[in-house]
């Protein structure tokens, strides 16, 4: 790394952050389209809003 020019180091950092941002957006897009399962009420710990009022 000592032999690389300073602009090249910053370019590497910017490219790495760009790739990370693209992957984050891809995962977020995929996760937003997945249906969440209903809560597991095996132990009865979930209550509906009408039960608490």
C-alpha positions as CSV (number, residue, x, y, z in Angstrom):
1,X,0.0,0.0,0.0
2,X,2.9,2.4,0.5
3,X,3.7,2.4,-3.3
4,X,0.2,3.3,-4.4
5,X,-0.6,7.0,-5.0
6,X,-3.0,8.6,-2.6
7,X,-5.7,9.1,-5.3
8,X,-5.6,5.3,-5.9
9,X,-6.2,4.5,-2.3
10,X,-9.2,6.8,-2.2
11,X,-10.5,5.3,-5.4
12,X,-10.3,1.8,-3.8
13,X,-12.2,3.1,-0.7
14,X,-14.9,4.7,-2.8
15,X,-15.3,1.6,-5.0
16,X,-15.6,-0.7,-1.9
17,X,-18.2,1.6,-0.3
18,X,-20.1,1.7,-3.6
19,X,-20.1,-2.1,-3.8
20,X,-21.3,-2.4,-0.2
21,X,-24.1,0.1,-0.8
22,X,-25.2,-1.8,-3.9
23,X,-25.3,-5.1,-2.0
24,X,-27.2,-3.5,0.9
25,X,-29.8,-2.1,-1.5
26,X,-30.1,-5.5,-3.2
27,X,-30.6,-7.3,0.1
28,X,-33.1,-4.7,1.3
29,X,-35.1,-5.0,-1.9
30,X,-35.2,-8.7,-1.6
31,X,-36.1,-8.7,2.1
32,X,-38.9,-6.2,1.5
33,X,-40.6,-8.7,-0.9
34,X,-40.6,-11.6,1.5
35,X,-43.8,-12.3,3.4
36,X,-43.2,-12.6,7.1
37,X,-44.8,-15.6,8.8
38,X,-47.4,-15.2,11.5
39,X,-46.1,-15.1,15.1
40,X,-45.7,-18.5,16.7
41,X,-48.4,-18.5,19.5
42,X,-47.3,-21.8,21.0
43,X,-46.8,-20.3,24.5
44,X,-49.5,-17.7,24.2
45,X,-47.2,-14.7,24.7
46,X,-48.7,-12.7,21.8
47,X,-51.8,-10.7,22.5
48,X,-54.0,-8.9,20.0
49,X,-54.9,-5.2,20.4
50,X,-58.5,-6.1,21.3
51,X,-57.4,-8.3,24.3
52,X,-55.4,-5.6,25.9
53,X,-58.0,-2.8,25.7
